[in-house]
Amino acid sequence: MSKWDKLIQRILTLPNDVRFEELKAILEYYGYQMKGPGSGSSHVTFRKEGHNPITVPKHRHIKKVYVAMVQKVVEEEMKNENS
């Protein structure tokens, strides 16, 4: 199993120790573009045309609620790939 496959499987299990860089890699792979934080903010927004924006804090460990948002993206993209 490749590193990418392991990362996707890891996100699908909603772990507690996901790093920002991992979520960023997944979202960018699926075509989301990152917009840096505004003045004084620690959150970045990922946007993709036709999809809701996803805002994630740029912290060391990400809370499960943000991982769940990215998990939905992965599940939708996997469903679209298999269609």
N, C-alpha and C positions, 0 to 999 in steps of 0.2 A: 504494500500500500504506500502510495507516495505521500510526501509531506502535506501536499494540498488536500488529498483525501482524508488524511488524519485530522487536519484542521477543520474541514467541513463536518466530519463525524463528531468532533469535539463540540462544535457550536450547536449541533443538533441535540446534544445531551444537556444543554443549558448549564455549563459548569460555573463555579463561583470565581474562578481565577483567570478570566479572559483579560488579555491586555488590549489596550487601544490599538496597537499596531496590527494585531490579528484581525480586529473588526474592520480596520481601514483597508487591509489587504483584500478582504472578502468583498466589501462594498465596491472598491475600485475595480475588482475583477468583473463584477456584474454591471459595470458601466456607470456607477455613481461617481460624481465629482465632489471633492472636498472643498468647502469654503471655510477659510480660517476663522478663528474666533474674532468677535468684535472687540472693541476696546475694553479691556479688563475682564473679559469672559474666558472661561476655561472650556467652553463647549464649541464643538465644530459641527457644521451641518453638511450632510451628504445629500446631493440632489441628483435626480435622474428624471429626464423628461417623461411625463405621463405617470409618475409615481409620487407618493407623498415623500416630503423630505424627512430625513432621519437625523436628529440631533443627538450627539453623543458627547459626554464629558471627556476631556483629554486627561484622564487620570491613569494611574498605574494599573489598578484593577477596576473593572467595569461592573456595575450592578447588574443583576439578572434582568431587570426590566429592559435595559438597553440591549442585552444579549438576545432577549426574546424578539425584539424588533428585527435584529439582523437574522435571527433564525427564520422568521417569516419570509424574509427576502430570499434566503437560501432555498426554503421549501417551494416558494413560488417559481423560482428560476429552475429548480430541478424538475418541477412539474411541467414547465414550458419546454424544457429540453427533451423530456420523454414523450411529449405530444406529437 
